[in-house]
Amino acid sequence: MEMEQNVAQALLTEGATLVLLDVPVGTDVGIDIKSWNAGQNFKGIKMIPPGIHFVHYSAVNKFGDSTPRVGFFHDFQKSEFLVKRWDKDKEDISSEADAPEEVVQRLKDNIKELDRYLGPYPYEILKPWTKLTNGITASLVARCSPLCGYVRSALELEHCSDASRPRGGESDSKRRRSGRLTVEDREEQLLPDLKPRPGTELRLTEISDKRYPDDATPSEITRHSLDSSYVLDTTLKKLREPIEIIGEMQLTFICFLAGQSLDAFEQWKKLVSLICDVDNAIPQYHSIYMEFLQALEVELSYVPEEVLCDIVASNNFVYRSLCNLFGNIESNFEVDGRLKSYAKRLQSRLTAKFLWDFSNLLEEMDDEAPVVVTLA
């Protein structure tokens, strides 16, 4: 896409500059959803539109093999000049926050000489990037980013006690003592006791497995088990603003798409499933559901359908989740016409694009409804 002259001029004067010093030739370097192999003269990226961007890179060894991807979010300010240096020993960008002031000043003084070694921001991705990230704010990035500042596709792990190991704990110990171990439990016993090194993991909102209040009656437990409204309410109360759930969904998707983080992908799936499993609370969170459907449609353009499928069951979890949500929207009389109309139009677009069948949603819901047995 050719950039219009006035846009190019604005980015030349107001766009940010990212200088990357000493990056080895062949290193995979990218920004947002675009990447390149660094050449001999590569020194960074210029004309970056102000706003939040995701810079990512993978070192390459002498055999051409890439190391796991690393990335970081940065809220580029107007005309910002950010300098980072490659650490050859660690094969990574230096962990130091900023380059020495004298180095930065020298580069600024020689900006005309430096300019020819800077690649322009790929303007053709700006519009798609904006759609993918319109709910991500600087405060959300600060809350969710690892304390170390870098999102790693392969987390740094360290030994830990069995009790503090992810998915470990007292319940597992009790099962061992009682001898009630599943095949998965036995397989997990063979794994080393490891956990992410503190400060390296994404700090994402915890979604509770508890689906109902402590004082719930048996009938309420059944209702909450069929409708995730309680879990959604509980999750939204952990956020500064309810709409942040859409921003976190977008952030985890970017960490997966551009940062290749499987942990982020798992959180993204949890958020999608949670939002789609709600019924009664849909009218209350009307604006969230409008934003959710718009954001998800954009994201689905970037993920091959097979990535969304369960390998064993070939069950596309997004399709199944959307069938549930569309059925709830259609059957809920309190949902307003605008959301119902948008959901219908989206069904048509997804059917045309992916051949997903959303006909007979209410009949499927009736088939999956629980059977009520009346005791004599």
ChimeraX attribute file (.defattr): number of C-alpha atoms within 10 A of each C-alpha:
attribute: neighborCount
match mode: 1-to-1
recipient: residues
	/A:1	7
	/A:2	7
	/A:3	11
	/A:4	8
	/A:5	9
	/A:6	9
	/A:7	10
	/A:8	16
	/A:9	13
	/A:10	12
	/A:11	21
	/A:12	17
	/A:13	11
	/A:14	17
	/A:15	23
	/A:16	23
	/A:17	27
	/A:18	21
	/A:19	21
	/A:20	18
	/A:21	16
	/A:22	16
	/A:23	26
	/A:24	20
	/A:25	14
	/A:26	18
	/A:27	21
	/A:28	20
	/A:29	22
	/A:30	22
	/A:31	21
	/A:32	24
	/A:33	19
	/A:34	14
	/A:35	16
	/A:36	12
	/A:37	17
	/A:38	18
	/A:39	14
	/A:40	12
	/A:41	14
	/A:42	20
	/A:43	22
	/A:44	24
	/A:45	21
	/A:46	23
	/A:47	23
	/A:48	26
	/A:49	21
	/A:50	18
	/A:51	15
	/A:52	21
	/A:53	19
	/A:54	20
	/A:55	21
	/A:56	25
	/A:57	26
	/A:58	21
	/A:59	23
	/A:60	18
	/A:61	13
	/A:62	7
	/A:63	6
	/A:64	10
	/A:65	10
	/A:66	15
	/A:67	17
	/A:68	16
	/A:69	19
	/A:70	24
	/A:71	25
	/A:72	20
	/A:73	22
	/A:74	17
	/A:75	14
	/A:76	19
	/A:77	17
	/A:78	16
	/A:79	18
	/A:80	15
	/A:81	17
	/A:82	17
	/A:83	20
	/A:84	21
	/A:85	18
	/A:86	16
	/A:87	16
	/A:88	12
	/A:89	7
	/A:90	10
	/A:91	16
	/A:92	16
	/A:93	20
	/A:94	15
	/A:95	14
	/A:96	10
	/A:97	9
	/A:98	12
	/A:99	14
	/A:100	11
	/A:101	10
	/A:102	9
	/A:103	11
	/A:104	16
	/A:105	12
	/A:106	10
	/A:107	17
	/A:108	13
	/A:109	11
	/A:110	10
	/A:111	11
	/A:112	10
	/A:113	11
	/A:114	16
	/A:115	16
	/A:116	13
	/A:117	17
	/A:118	19
	/A:119	15
	/A:120	18
	/A:121	23
	/A:122	19
	/A:123	17
	/A:124	12
	/A:125	14
	/A:126	15
	/A:127	9
	/A:128	13
	/A:129	17
	/A:130	14
	/A:131	14
	/A:132	23
	/A:133	21
	/A:134	14
	/A:135	19
	/A:136	19
	/A:137	17
	/A:138	12
	/A:139	9
	/A:140	18
	/A:141	20
	/A:142	14
	/A:143	15
	/A:144	17
	/A:145	21
	/A:146	19
	/A:147	15
	/A:148	13
	/A:149	20
	/A:150	21
	/A:151	26
	/A:152	23
	/A:153	20
	/A:154	17
	/A:155	18
	/A:156	14
	/A:157	14
	/A:158	12
	/A:159	13
	/A:160	15
	/A:161	12
	/A:162	18
	/A:163	14
	/A:164	14
	/A:165	15
	/A:166	12
	/A:167	10
	/A:168	16
	/A:169	13
	/A:170	11
	/A:171	10
	/A:172	17
	/A:173	13
	/A:174	12
	/A:175	13
	/A:176	15
	/A:177	9
	/A:178	9
	/A:179	9
	/A:180	10
	/A:181	15
	/A:182	11
	/A:183	8
	/A:184	8
	/A:185	14
	/A:186	11
	/A:187	10
	/A:188	13
	/A:189	15
	/A:190	8
	/A:191	8
	/A:192	13
	/A:193	18
	/A:194	16
	/A:195	18
	/A:196	16
	/A:197	13
	/A:198	12
	/A:199	14
	/A:200	19
	/A:201	23
	/A:202	22
	/A:203	14
	/A:204	18
	/A:205	16
	/A:206	10
	/A:207	16
	/A:208	10
	/A:209	7
	/A:210	12
	/A:211	19
	/A:212	20
	/A:213	13
	/A:214	8
	/A:215	8
	/A:216	12
	/A:217	11
	/A:218	9
	/A:219	9
	/A:220	13
	/A:221	16
	/A:222	14
	/A:223	16
	/A:224	19
	/A:225	16
	/A:226	15
	/A:227	21
	/A:228	22
	/A:229	23
	/A:230	18
	/A:231	22
	/A:232	22
	/A:233	13
	/A:234	17
	/A:235	18
	/A:236	16
	/A:237	10
	/A:238	14
	/A:239	13
	/A:240	11
	/A:241	9
	/A:242	17
	/A:243	17
	/A:244	18
	/A:245	24
	/A:246	24
	/A:247	22
	/A:248	25
	/A:249	25
	/A:250	23
	/A:251	26
	/A:252	26
	/A:253	27
	/A:254	24
	/A:255	27
	/A:256	20
	/A:257	18
	/A:258	23
	/A:259	28
	/A:260	21
	/A:261	24
	/A:262	18
	/A:263	18
	/A:264	25
	/A:265	18
	/A:266	14
	/A:267	20
	/A:268	21
	/A:269	17
	/A:270	15
	/A:271	20
	/A:272	19
	/A:273	19
	/A:274	18
	/A:275	23
	/A:276	27
	/A:277	21
	/A:278	21
	/A:279	21
	/A:280	16
	/A:281	18
	/A:282	23
	/A:283	17
	/A:284	11
	/A:285	15
	/A:286	15
	/A:287	13
	/A:288	18
	/A:289	21
	/A:290	15
	/A:291	15
	/A:292	20
	/A:293	18
	/A:294	16
	/A:295	20
	/A:296	17
	/A:297	14
	/A:298	13
	/A:299	17
	/A:300	14
	/A:301	10
	/A:302	12
	/A:303	12
	/A:304	9
	/A:305	13
	/A:306	11
	/A:307	10
	/A:308	16
	/A:309	15
	/A:310	11
	/A:311	10
	/A:312	6
	/A:313	7
	/A:314	10
	/A:315	13
	/A:316	15
	/A:317	16
	/A:318	18
	/A:319	18
	/A:320	14
	/A:321	18
	/A:322	20
	/A:323	24
	/A:324	21
	/A:325	22
	/A:326	21
	/A:327	22
	/A:328	22
	/A:329	26
	/A:330	18
	/A:331	15
	/A:332	16
	/A:333	10
	/A:334	13
	/A:335	20
	/A:336	13
	/A:337	12
	/A:338	11
	/A:339	19
	/A:340	17
	/A:341	13
	/A:342	13
	/A:343	22
	/A:344	15
	/A:345	12
	/A:346	16
	/A:347	19
	/A:348	14
	/A:349	14
	/A:350	16
	/A:351	14
	/A:352	11
	/A:353	10
	/A:354	11
	/A:355	10
	/A:356	15
	/A:357	14
	/A:358	20
	/A:359	12
	/A:360	10
	/A:361	17
	/A:362	17
	/A:363	11
	/A:364	14
	/A:365	15
	/A:366	9
	/A:367	9
	/A:368	9
	/A:369	10
	/A:370	10
	/A:371	7
	/A:372	6
	/A:373	6
	/A:374	5
	/A:375	4
	/A:376	3
